[in-house]
């Protein structure tokens, strides 16, 4: 029984407990566990092929991505069986590694698909795009990869999510600069959103409040961004028996 005045146990915003995921015969995640607190920016650092994007798809509930075992909890509730739109309704959204692929509609209409009735101009300015120049433009092949990436980030900002998953925000034909990413992260912070920042670059991870390194589908270290970045940069981990990581 809880006594009057006794503090309630703090529930993590996101909790991933022993999640394993296989794609055919290939194991991608191996009893993966981590948690995030409210208003936390958590960097998940790892080389390509270590399972970072797969984890993002599992959290988002993308088609074909359901844990082989383990549990994903959001605000204390299991969400394994929820579809992608149901998770979005809970406040989970994602900026994909590949920029937006909608074609034949304007940037204004694309942003309104995400949040009807929202004034899109301010969100474009937040990601470094002129609303005057871009709102009327078509989302088509004439936009560069960097422009598409910025539009995707603007659409996520417009949703004011509880949890924003940013999958390799610095990737693309025209990569966003570290300064750009810092600005976007700070806007999420100001709006009260938590951010799962997925990256393979240790300098990007330094933006976060906390960082974890993933190798071969499991967390190998967690702590301050500087400590984890140095560990990652050294290219060694217990999963690889103290040898240089095969993925680095």
Secondary structure, 3 states (H helix, E strand, C coil): CCCCCCCCCCCCCEEEEEEEEEECCEEEEEEEEEEECCCCEEEEECCCCCCHHHHHHHHHCCCCCCCCEEEEEECCEECCCCCHHHHHHHCEEEECCCCCCCCCCEHHHHHHHHCCCCCHHHHHHHCCCCHHHHCCCECCCCCCHHHHHHHHHHHHHHHCCCEEEEECCCCCCCCCCHHHHHHHHHHHHHCCCEEEEEECCHHHHCCCCEEEEEECCEEEEEECHHHHHHHHHHCECHHHCCCECCCC
